[in-house]
Amino acid sequence: MSDVSYRKAKAEDFPEILSLIRTSFDGVLREHGFFNSSPFASPKLPAIPQQSFPWFDMGLKEDGEGFWIAEVEGKMAGLTLSWVRGSLWYLAHLFVSPEHQGRNIGQNLMEIAMKHHKSAGITNRALVTFAYNPVSISLYARHGIYPREPLYWMEGSSQQVKTDASNKLTNERIVDFEKARSSLTRIDELSLGYPREKNHEFLFSLPSVRCHLFTTGIQPVGYAYVWQNGRVGPLATVSHEIFRDTLRSAFQLAKAGGAANVGIAATGSNEQIMQVALEQKMRILDNYLFMSSKPFPNFSNYVLYPTGAML
């Protein structure tokens, strides 16, 4: 439409960007009956701040070419944010406000996003979206990004977390990113196939999350991020054999931190995630879908970032 314009995002846009994301989220949740159960409905989230947006700050600083706004008559109508790590392009956000849908804004934002680092160096493109939103799924599929993995948000009372600690693993909280950089990169490359140093550096900058390295001897064999609100992820291990014990230990750390609930984004193909989550009496509260242009390294050793905006 001729009255729709597109421009790069600016720092002063951040409060309105977050408001649009929440409004769009709420609209989809209400339409499909998940508004009351999903922990990501706006009434269950903190109030929108007027400053301090570390996630958007990083997007603007590190991936400004992938951070765009759509406007209609000067009012924000949509946004997209994509980032690149190594050979992976990831679509963190693509939202159109409910009042401006049906005007090809989503299609146009997707085309803008796909141009971000469009080069031979990008070998895979990925994202997470609602499993029950066929319009978005079809949009991404038309751009060669296909459904690969069911993803379930699972949550339960921390009182139900089992406290039988594994004697195979030791863990240490890491507060200095530089000291852990090489270990985290090695674990990511073995589990995911992609380096994610910028993402780790971002997570280390947040006061609401702690990173723990796990070892079975001298060499680190896994890591887990544990959030103050009890959410776990990302989490990765170098082998499938130690994944279950690492996940159990992460839930125990979440409980020890005083969170009322524990939560995780569980990939459906990973039986160990599902089994451990169910033994903690966790329930499925929302359903998402992981999509990618090429088959992804399997998630048998990995747990995604809790919001879907980051692997």
C-alpha positions in Angstrom: 0.0 0.0 0.0 1.3 3.4 -0.9 0.6 4.8 2.6 2.9 2.3 4.3 6.6 3.3 4.7 9.6 1.3 6.0 12.6 2.6 7.9 15.4 1.3 10.2 14.6 1.2 13.9 15.9 3.8 16.3 16.5 3.7 20.0 13.6 6.0 20.7 11.3 3.4 19.1 12.0 0.8 21.7 9.0 1.4 24.1 6.6 1.4 21.2 8.2 -1.7 19.7 7.8 -3.7 22.9 4.2 -2.5 23.1 3.4 -3.6 19.6 5.0 -7.0 20.2 2.9 -7.5 23.3 -0.3 -6.3 21.6 0.3 -8.7 18.6 1.1 -11.6 20.9 -2.0 -11.0 22.9 -4.1 -10.9 19.7 -2.9 -14.3 18.6 -3.2 -15.8 22.0 -6.8 -14.6 22.4 -7.8 -15.7 18.9 -6.6 -19.3 19.5 -7.6 -19.7 23.2 -4.2 -19.5 24.8 -4.4 -16.1 26.5 -5.2 -17.4 29.9 -2.7 -20.2 29.9 0.3 -18.7 28.2 2.9 -17.1 30.5 3.7 -14.7 27.7 0.4 -12.9 27.8 0.9 -9.2 28.6 -0.9 -9.2 32.0 1.7 -11.8 33.3 4.7 -9.7 32.1 6.4 -6.7 33.8 5.3 -3.2 32.8 6.8 -1.7 29.7 9.8 0.4 30.8 10.6 3.8 29.3 14.3 3.0 29.1 16.7 0.1 29.4 16.0 -2.3 26.5 19.1 -4.4 26.4 17.8 -6.9 23.8 16.8 -4.2 21.4 20.0 -2.3 22.1 22.0 -5.3 21.0 19.9 -5.7 17.9 20.5 -2.1 16.9 24.2 -2.3 17.7 25.1 -5.7 16.2 22.4 -6.2 13.6 21.0 -2.8 12.7 20.6 -3.8 9.0 18.0 -6.4 10.2 16.0 -4.1 12.4 13.2 -2.4 10.6 9.9 -0.6 11.3 6.7 -0.3 9.2 4.7 2.9 9.6 1.2 3.9 8.5 0.6 7.7 8.6 3.4 8.0 11.0 2.2 5.3 13.4 4.1 2.1 14.0 2.4 -0.8 12.2 4.9 -3.5 12.3 8.6 -4.5 12.9 11.2 -7.1 12.1 14.5 -8.0 13.8 16.8 -10.6 12.4 20.4 -11.4 13.4 23.3 -13.4 12.0 25.7 -15.7 13.9 28.3 -17.4 11.7 26.4 -19.1 8.8 23.0 -18.9 10.6 20.4 -16.2 10.0 17.7 -16.0 12.6 14.4 -14.1 12.6 13.9 -13.0 16.1 10.8 -10.9 15.6 8.3 -10.2 12.9 5.0 -8.6 14.1 2.2 -6.6 12.5 -0.3 -4.8 14.7 -3.8 -6.3 14.6 -5.3 -3.1 13.2 -2.9 -3.1 10.2 -3.0 -6.7 9.1 -4.1 -7.7 5.7 -2.1 -5.0 4.0 1.0 -7.0 2.9 3.0 -5.4 5.7 4.2 -8.8 7.0 5.1 -9.9 3.5 7.1 -6.7 2.9 8.9 -6.9 6.3 9.8 -10.5 5.6 11.3 -9.6 2.2 13.3 -6.8 3.9 14.5 -9.2 6.6 15.5 -11.8 4.0 17.9 -9.3 2.5 19.8 -9.0 5.8 23.2 -10.6 5.1 21.9 -12.2 1.9 25.2 -13.9 0.9 26.7 -17.3 0.2 27.9 -17.3 3.8 24.4 -17.9 5.1 23.6 -21.6 4.9 20.6 -21.8 7.1 17.7 -19.6 8.2 15.6 -20.3 11.3 12.9 -18.9 13.5 10.2 -19.8 16.1 6.5 -19.0 15.6 3.2 -19.9 17.1 2.2 -23.5 16.1 -1.4 -22.4 15.7 -0.9 -19.4 13.4 -1.2 -20.8 9.8 -0.9 -17.4 8.3 2.6 -16.8 9.7 3.7 -20.4 9.0 2.6 -20.1 5.4 4.4 -16.8 5.0 7.7 -18.3 6.2 7.3 -21.4 4.2 6.8 -19.3 1.0 10.3 -18.0 1.8 11.8 -21.4 2.0 11.7 -21.7 5.8 9.8 -24.9 6.7 8.3 -26.5 9.9 10.9 -28.7 11.5 10.3 -29.1 15.3 7.3 -28.8 17.7 8.2 -26.7 20.6 6.2 -26.6 23.9 6.4 -24.1 26.7 6.2 -26.2 29.9 6.0 -24.9 33.4 5.4 -26.2 36.9 5.8 -25.4 40.6 9.4 -25.4 41.9 8.1 -27.4 44.9 7.7 -30.4 42.5 11.3 -30.3 41.4 13.1 -33.4 42.4 16.2 -32.8 44.5 18.2 -36.0 43.9 21.5 -34.5 42.6 23.7 -36.3 40.1 27.1 -37.3 41.3 28.4 -37.3 37.8 28.4 -33.6 37.3 29.9 -30.6 39.1 28.8 -27.1 38.2 30.2 -23.6 38.7 28.5 -20.3 38.2 30.5 -18.2 35.7 30.4 -14.4 36.0 33.3 -13.5 33.7 32.3 -14.0 30.1 35.8 -13.8 28.7 37.0 -16.6 31.0 34.1 -18.8 29.7 34.2 -17.7 26.0 36.2 -20.6 24.6 34.3 -23.2 26.6 30.9 -21.9 25.6 31.9 -21.6 21.9 33.3 -25.2 21.9 30.1 -26.6 23.5 27.9 -24.6 21.0 29.9 -25.8 18.0 29.6 -29.5 19.2 25.9 -29.3 20.0 24.4 -26.7 17.5 27.1 -26.3 14.9 27.1 -22.5 15.2 29.1 -20.1 17.4 27.0 -17.7 19.4 29.5 -15.5 21.3 27.5 -12.3 20.9 24.4 -14.0 22.4 26.4 -15.3 25.3 27.9 -11.9 25.9 24.5 -10.4 25.9 23.2 -12.9 28.5 26.1 -12.3 30.7 25.2 -8.6 30.8 21.8 -9.3 32.3 21.3 -9.2 36.1 18.3 -11.6 35.9 20.2 -14.7 34.6 23.1 -16.8 35.8 25.3 -19.0 33.7 26.6 -22.4 35.1 29.3 -24.5 33.5 29.1 -28.3 34.1 32.1 -30.6 34.1 32.7 -34.3 34.6 36.4 -33.8 35.1 38.6 -31.0 33.9 36.9 -30.2 30.5 33.5 -28.4 30.6 30.9 -30.6 29.0 27.8 -28.3 29.2 26.3 -25.1 30.3 22.9 -23.8 31.5 21.4 -20.4 31.9 19.1 -20.2 34.9 16.7 -17.1 35.2 15.5 -15.5 38.4 11.9 -16.3 37.3 12.8 -20.0 37.2 13.1 -20.4 33.4 15.9 -22.5 32.1 17.7 -22.0 28.8 19.7 -21.9 26.7 21.3 -25.1 27.8 23.7 -27.3 25.8 25.9 -30.4 26.4 28.6 -32.0 24.3 26.9 -35.4 24.4 23.4 -36.9 24.8 24.5 -39.1 27.7 24.9 -36.2 30.1 22.0 -34.1 28.9 19.4 -35.5 31.4 21.6 -34.9 34.4 22.5 -31.4 33.2 18.8 -30.5 32.8 17.9 -31.9 36.2 20.7 -29.9 37.8 19.5 -26.8 36.1 16.0 -27.2 37.5 17.5 -27.7 40.9 19.4 -24.5 40.5 16.2 -22.7 39.5 14.5 -24.0 42.6 17.4 -23.1 44.8 17.3 -19.5 43.5 13.8 -19.1 45.0 11.7 -19.1 41.9 8.0 -20.1 42.5 7.9 -21.9 39.1 10.3 -23.5 36.7 9.8 -23.4 33.0 11.4 -24.5 29.8 10.9 -24.5 26.0 10.8 -28.3 25.3 11.5 -29.6 21.8 9.1 -32.4 21.0 11.7 -34.7 19.4 13.9 -34.6 22.6 12.5 -37.4 24.7 14.8 -36.6 27.6 13.5 -33.0 27.9 9.9 -34.3 27.9 10.6 -37.1 30.4 12.5 -34.8 32.8 9.9 -32.0 32.5 7.0 -34.5 33.2 8.8 -36.0 36.2 8.9 -32.5 37.6 5.1 -32.4 37.2 5.4 -29.6 34.6 2.5 -28.9 32.2 2.3 -27.7 28.6 1.0 -24.1 28.6 1.7 -23.0 25.0 2.7 -24.4 21.7 5.3 -23.1 19.2 7.0 -24.3 16.1 10.7 -24.2 15.2 11.2 -23.6 11.4 14.4 -23.6 9.3 15.4 -23.6 5.7 17.7 -26.6 6.1 17.5 -29.5 8.6 18.9 -28.3 11.8 21.4 -30.1 14.0 19.2 -32.2 16.2 18.2 -30.8 19.5 19.1 -33.9 21.5 21.8 -31.9 23.4 20.1 -28.5 23.4 17.4 -26.3 25.1 16.4 -23.1 23.4 16.3 -19.6 24.9 13.1 -19.2 26.8 11.4 -16.6 24.6 12.1 -17.8 21.1 13.8 -14.6 20.1 17.2 -16.3 20.4 18.5 -19.8 19.9 
